[in-house]
Amino acid sequence: MRRLPGDATTQLRSGRVPDRPLPWLRGRHAVWALPALLLVLIVVGDLWSGRDFRMIAWVVMVPALTAALAGVGATALFSVLSLGAYALTDWALKASPETGLPELLLIAAAGLVSVGACAVRQANEKRAARVSLAADVVRDTVLRPLPHHWGGLDWSALYVTSDHVARVGGDFYDLQPSRYGTRVILGDVQGKGLGAVAASAALLGTFREAGYHEGGLEDVASRLETRMKRQQAYARYLGQDEGDRFATAVVLSFDPVEPGTVRRGVAGLEVVTLGHDAPLAVGPDGVRPLPTSGGVPLGMGELACDVPEDGKPQVIRDGLAHGETLLLFTDGVTEARDREGVFYPLQQDLERALAENPGVARPDRLVRYVRDAVARHITGARWESDDLTLLAVRPLPVEPWREAFP
């Protein structure tokens, strides 16, 4: 997480942050430049120094460098060129065969080894590319790509996982339009590994169905609690030591609006917090946390004390004023520590940023600002990294026309 701005596992929807080291060396022609330049410099240096100081044997570095940058064909070509350069300079300086032959054989052997090493490197790169592609497919299956202005919301999201191989972790988020309004979820499954990924995938699948079909947000939350309990039981039956895994989440529902309606005033919404930090409303008037419903994490429903008689989580009514953006986040943001162990002060930092530039409240700018601020805060830190997820949503000024829901 210390490489947050350019991490290969960083996904800023829409658009991923690239992480390609030395991109200027990856072109089809540029890879020839360094080996060719090195070969020329060695030959010129050897001819210039004469027989008193022979440096032509350094051409052994040329095929090795080519093997690290180019393909098998280019490596073989530079191996032959290195042999030829050595033989020509030996002939030009009239070196004795007794001293030239062993080095010539050494360069030939180095060329063969370099070609073999290059072939192994390319095979490993292809294997890594297949693994990366599979990881991308898994990530996009769990965290499905969402259309622009999905559900009548201007939204932006950032997803950073501490697992640089799987590229997906226990954090999750989604938006689900329905006839009852657009539902939003962001959560964090306790723990790491495949078990956390499986739990987050199960919860997202349940949210997409319940968020679409259930009329009440408390019913959506109850379905999520049931799904987490089933996931716990499933893990126990498999003999996995994660039967007590839980998840925190915040679930929102924006009030439904007829297509073409111009939004004025406050956009109504409902909130259920399930052991998760309350979202922050960020706007021209500052930063305010939404009220929490006091729900317990998913999978721990039996520990809830202050619940209605029907056992469903409490729903809080609130609203977003014009120009306000709702920021949802996981503990990877609030628990990010600097080198002294001080946690990142999210709300205070956003208040300072808004005072300097009110435009920070836009969803895309808000996510980018928090991303960069967290990256600055953890620079030089030695603490363990955690998954980090941000989701900023704001109702569009005009409700878009879209396909009717069945």
C-alpha positions in Angstrom: 0.0 0.0 0.0 3.0 2.3 0.2 2.9 2.4 -3.6 -0.7 3.4 -3.7 -0.6 5.9 -6.6 0.9 3.5 -9.0 0.2 0.0 -7.7 -0.8 -2.6 -10.2 -3.7 -3.6 -7.9 -5.0 -0.1 -7.8 -8.3 0.2 -9.7 -9.8 3.6 -10.1 -13.1 3.2 -11.8 -13.4 4.1 -14.5 -9.7 3.5 -15.5 -6.9 1.6 -13.9 -3.7 3.1 -12.7 -0.9 1.5 -14.8 2.3 0.1 -13.3 4.8 -0.6 -16.1 8.4 -0.1 -15.1 10.7 1.5 -17.7 7.9 1.8 -20.4 10.4 3.6 -22.7 12.3 0.3 -22.9 9.3 -1.8 -23.9 8.9 -0.6 -27.5 9.7 -2.8 -30.4 12.8 -0.8 -31.5 13.9 0.8 -28.3 15.0 -2.5 -26.8 17.8 -2.7 -29.4 19.3 0.6 -28.4 21.0 -0.3 -25.1 22.7 -3.5 -26.3 23.8 -1.9 -29.5 25.2 1.1 -27.7 27.0 -1.0 -25.2 28.5 -3.2 -28.0 29.7 -0.1 -29.9 31.2 1.5 -26.8 33.1 -1.7 -25.9 34.5 -2.1 -29.4 35.6 1.5 -29.7 37.1 1.5 -26.2 39.1 -1.7 -27.0 40.4 -0.3 -30.2 41.3 3.0 -28.6 43.1 1.4 -25.6 45.1 -0.9 -27.9 46.9 -4.0 -26.7 47.9 -2.5 -23.3 44.4 -2.8 -21.9 42.0 -5.3 -23.5 38.3 -4.6 -22.7 36.8 -6.5 -25.7 35.9 -9.4 -23.4 33.3 -7.2 -21.8 31.1 -7.9 -24.8 30.0 -10.9 -22.7 27.6 -8.3 -21.1 25.8 -7.6 -24.4 23.8 -10.8 -24.8 23.1 -10.8 -21.1 21.6 -7.3 -21.3 19.7 -8.2 -24.4 18.2 -11.3 -22.7 16.8 -9.0 -20.0 15.2 -6.6 -22.5 14.4 -8.3 -25.8 13.3 -11.6 -27.2 15.1 -14.8 -28.1 15.8 -13.7 -31.7 17.4 -10.4 -30.6 19.4 -12.2 -27.9 20.8 -14.7 -30.5 21.6 -11.9 -32.9 23.6 -9.9 -30.3 25.3 -13.1 -29.2 26.6 -13.6 -32.8 27.5 -9.9 -33.1 29.4 -10.0 -29.9 31.4 -13.1 -31.1 32.0 -11.3 -34.4 33.1 -8.1 -32.7 35.5 -10.0 -30.5 37.0 -11.9 -33.4 37.4 -8.7 -35.5 39.1 -6.7 -32.8 41.4 -9.6 -32.0 42.4 -9.8 -35.7 42.8 -6.0 -35.9 45.1 -5.9 -32.9 46.8 -9.2 -33.9 46.2 -10.8 -30.5 47.7 -14.2 -29.9 45.4 -17.3 -30.3 46.5 -18.6 -26.9 44.9 -15.6 -25.1 42.0 -15.0 -27.6 40.5 -18.5 -27.9 39.5 -19.0 -24.2 37.7 -15.7 -24.1 36.1 -16.4 -27.5 34.7 -19.7 -26.1 33.6 -17.8 -23.0 31.6 -15.3 -25.1 30.0 -18.1 -27.1 29.0 -19.9 -23.9 27.6 -16.7 -22.5 25.6 -16.2 -25.6 24.0 -19.7 -25.4 23.2 -19.2 -21.7 21.7 -15.8 -22.5 19.5 -17.2 -25.2 18.3 -19.9 -22.8 17.7 -17.4 -20.0 15.7 -15.2 -22.4 13.5 -18.1 -23.4 12.8 -18.9 -19.7 12.1 -15.2 -19.0 9.6 -15.0 -21.8 7.9 -18.2 -20.7 7.6 -16.8 -17.2 6.2 -13.6 -18.5 3.5 -15.4 -20.5 2.6 -17.5 -17.4 2.5 -14.3 -15.3 0.3 -12.6 -17.9 -2.1 -15.6 -17.8 -2.3 -15.4 -14.0 -2.8 -11.7 -14.2 -5.6 -12.1 -16.7 -7.2 -14.7 -14.5 -6.9 -12.4 -11.5 -8.5 -9.6 -13.5 -11.4 -11.9 -14.5 -11.9 -12.9 -10.9 -11.8 -9.2 -9.8 -14.3 -8.1 -12.4 -16.6 -11.0 -11.5 -16.6 -10.0 -7.9 -16.5 -6.3 -8.4 -18.4 -6.0 -11.7 -17.7 -3.0 -14.0 -20.4 -0.4 -13.5 -21.7 1.9 -16.3 -21.2 5.6 -16.1 -24.0 7.4 -14.2 -25.3 3.9 -13.2 -28.6 4.2 -11.2 -28.8 8.0 -11.7 -25.7 8.5 -9.6 -22.5 10.4 -10.4 -20.0 8.0 -8.8 -16.3 7.3 -8.6 -14.5 4.4 -6.8 -11.0 3.3 -5.9 -10.1 -0.2 -5.0 -6.7 -1.2 -3.7 -6.0 -4.7 -2.4 -2.9 -5.6 -0.4 -2.8 -8.9 -2.3 -0.7 -8.1 -5.4 -1.4 -11.5 -7.0 -5.1 -12.0 -6.5 -5.9 -8.3 -7.0 -9.1 -8.8 -5.1 -9.6 -9.0 -1.3 -12.3 -8.7 1.3 -13.4 -5.2 0.5 -16.5 -4.9 -1.7 -18.9 -2.3 -3.1 -21.7 -2.1 -5.7 -24.6 -0.1 -6.9 -27.9 -1.7 -7.7 -30.8 0.3 -9.4 -34.3 -0.9 -8.6 -37.9 0.3 -8.7 -37.5 1.2 -5.0 -34.5 3.5 -5.7 -30.8 2.9 -6.2 -29.2 0.8 -3.6 -25.5 1.2 -2.6 -23.3 -1.0 -0.5 -19.7 -0.9 0.7 -18.2 -3.3 3.1 -15.2 -5.1 4.5 -14.9 -8.9 5.2 -12.8 -9.7 8.2 -9.5 -11.4 7.4 -7.7 -12.0 4.1 -7.2 -14.8 1.6 -9.6 -16.8 -0.5 -12.1 -17.1 2.3 -12.5 -13.3 2.4 -12.9 -13.2 -1.3 -15.5 -15.9 -1.3 -17.5 -14.2 1.5 -17.4 -10.8 -0.3 -18.5 -12.5 -3.6 -21.4 -14.2 -1.7 -22.5 -10.9 -0.1 -22.4 -9.0 -3.3 -24.5 -11.6 -5.1 -27.1 -11.4 -2.4 -27.0 -7.6 -2.4 -27.7 -7.5 -6.2 -30.7 -9.7 -5.8 -32.1 -8.4 -2.6 -31.4 -4.8 -3.5 -33.4 -5.3 -6.7 -36.3 -7.2 -5.3 -36.8 -6.1 -1.7 -38.8 -3.0 -1.0 -37.4 -2.1 2.4 -33.7 -1.5 3.1 -34.0 -3.4 6.4 -35.1 -6.4 4.4 -32.0 -6.1 2.2 -29.8 -5.9 5.3 -31.6 -9.0 6.8 -30.9 -11.0 3.6 -27.2 -10.0 3.9 -27.1 -11.2 7.5 -28.7 -14.5 6.5 -26.2 -14.9 3.7 -23.2 -14.3 5.9 -24.6 -16.9 8.4 -24.9 -19.4 5.5 -21.3 -18.6 4.4 -20.1 -19.3 8.0 -21.9 -22.6 8.1 -20.5 -23.6 4.7 -17.0 -22.8 5.8 -17.4 -25.0 8.9 -18.8 -27.9 6.9 -15.7 -27.7 4.7 -13.5 -27.9 7.8 -12.1 -24.4 7.3 -11.0 -22.4 10.3 -13.0 -19.4 9.4 -16.5 -20.2 10.6 -16.7 -17.1 12.7 -15.7 -14.7 9.9 -17.8 -11.6 9.8 -18.2 -8.5 7.6 -18.9 -4.8 8.3 -21.0 -2.9 5.8 -23.0 0.2 5.1 -26.1 -0.1 2.9 -27.9 2.9 1.4 -31.0 3.5 -0.6 -31.6 6.7 -2.6 -35.3 7.6 -2.9 -36.7 6.7 -6.4 -37.2 9.6 -8.8 -39.1 9.6 -12.1 -36.8 9.7 -15.2 -36.4 13.3 -16.5 -37.0 14.8 -13.1 -34.8 17.8 -12.2 -33.5 17.3 -8.7 -34.0 20.3 -6.4 -33.3 20.6 -2.7 -32.4 17.6 -0.6 -32.1 14.1 -2.1 -33.7 11.7 0.4 -31.9 8.5 1.3 -32.0 5.6 3.9 -29.0 4.3 5.7 -28.2 1.1 7.5 -24.8 0.7 9.2 -23.7 -2.8 10.1 -20.6 -2.3 12.3 -19.1 0.0 9.7 -17.9 3.6 9.8 -20.6 6.1 8.9 -20.4 7.7 5.4 -19.3 11.3 5.2 -21.4 13.9 3.4 -18.9 16.3 1.8 -20.1 19.5 0.4 -19.9 23.3 0.4 -20.9 23.5 4.0 -18.2 21.2 5.2 -18.0 17.5 6.2 -20.6 15.7 8.3 -20.9 12.0 9.2 -24.3 10.5 8.6 -26.1 9.1 11.6 -25.5 5.5 12.3 -28.1 2.9 12.9 -25.9 1.0 15.4 -26.2 -2.4 13.7 -23.7 -5.2 14.4 -21.5 -6.7 11.7 -22.9 -9.2 9.3 -22.6 -12.7 10.8 -23.0 -11.5 14.3 -26.7 -10.7 14.4 -27.3 -12.7 17.5 -25.3 -10.1 19.5 -27.6 -7.3 18.6 -29.4 -5.8 21.6 -31.2 -2.7 20.4 -33.2 -4.0 17.5 -36.9 -3.7 16.5 -39.3 -6.5 17.5 -39.1 -8.0 14.0 -35.3 -8.5 14.5 -34.4 -6.4 11.4 -31.8 -3.7 11.5 -32.8 -0.1 12.1 -33.1 2.2 9.1 -32.1 5.9 9.4 -33.6 8.6 7.2 -31.3 11.4 6.0 -30.6 13.3 2.8 -28.0 15.0 0.7 -28.1 18.7 0.1 -27.4 20.2 -3.3 -23.7 19.9 -4.0 -23.0 17.3 -1.4 -21.2 14.0 -2.2 -21.5 10.9 0.0 -18.1 9.3 0.7 -18.0 5.6 1.7 -14.8 4.1 2.8 -13.2 1.1 4.5 -10.8 1.0 7.5 -7.9 0.9 5.1 -8.4 4.7 4.9 -9.0 5.6 8.5 -6.4 3.1 9.8 -3.6 4.1 7.4 -0.7 5.1 9.7 2.3 7.2 9.1 5.9 6.4 10.3 4.9 7.5 13.9 1.8 5.3 13.9 -0.6 8.2 13.7 -3.9 7.4 11.9 -4.9 9.3 8.8 -7.4 12.0 10.0 -9.9 11.7 7.1 -12.6 14.1 8.2 -10.3 16.9 9.4 -8.2 16.6 6.2 -11.3 16.9 4.0 -12.4 20.0 5.9 -9.1 21.6 5.2 -9.2 20.6 1.6 -12.7 22.0 1.1 -11.8 25.3 2.7 -9.0 25.6 0.1 -10.9 24.2 -2.9 -14.7 23.5 -2.7 -14.4 21.6 -6.0 -12.9 18.7 -4.1 -16.4 17.7 -3.3 -17.0 16.3 -6.8 -17.0 12.5 -6.7 -14.0 12.0 -9.0 -11.9 14.7 -7.4 -12.9 13.5 -3.9 -11.7 10.0 -4.5 -8.4 11.2 -6.1 -7.8 13.6 -3.3 -8.2 11.0 -0.6 -6.1 8.5 -2.5 -3.2 11.0 -2.8 -3.6 12.1 0.8 -3.4 8.6 2.1 -0.4 7.9 -0.1 1.4 10.9 1.3 0.4 10.0 4.9 1.8 6.5 4.7 5.1 7.4 3.0 7.9 5.8 4.9 5.6 3.9 7.2 6.5 0.4 8.3 3.1 -0.8 9.2 1.2 -3.6 7.5 -0.9 -2.6 4.6 -4.7 -3.3 4.3 -7.2 -3.3 1.6 -8.5 0.2 0.8 -11.7 1.1 -0.9 -13.4 4.4 -1.6 -16.8 5.0 -3.1 -18.1 8.6 -3.7 -21.7 9.0 -5.0 -23.9 12.0 -5.7 -27.3 12.0 -7.4 -27.3 13.5 -10.9 -29.0 16.9 -11.4 -31.5 15.3 -13.8 -32.7 11.7 -13.4 -31.6 9.9 -16.6 -34.0 7.9 -18.8 -33.2 4.2 -18.7 -34.8 0.9 -19.4 -37.8 0.1 -17.3 -37.3 -2.5 -14.6 -39.4 -5.7 -14.9 
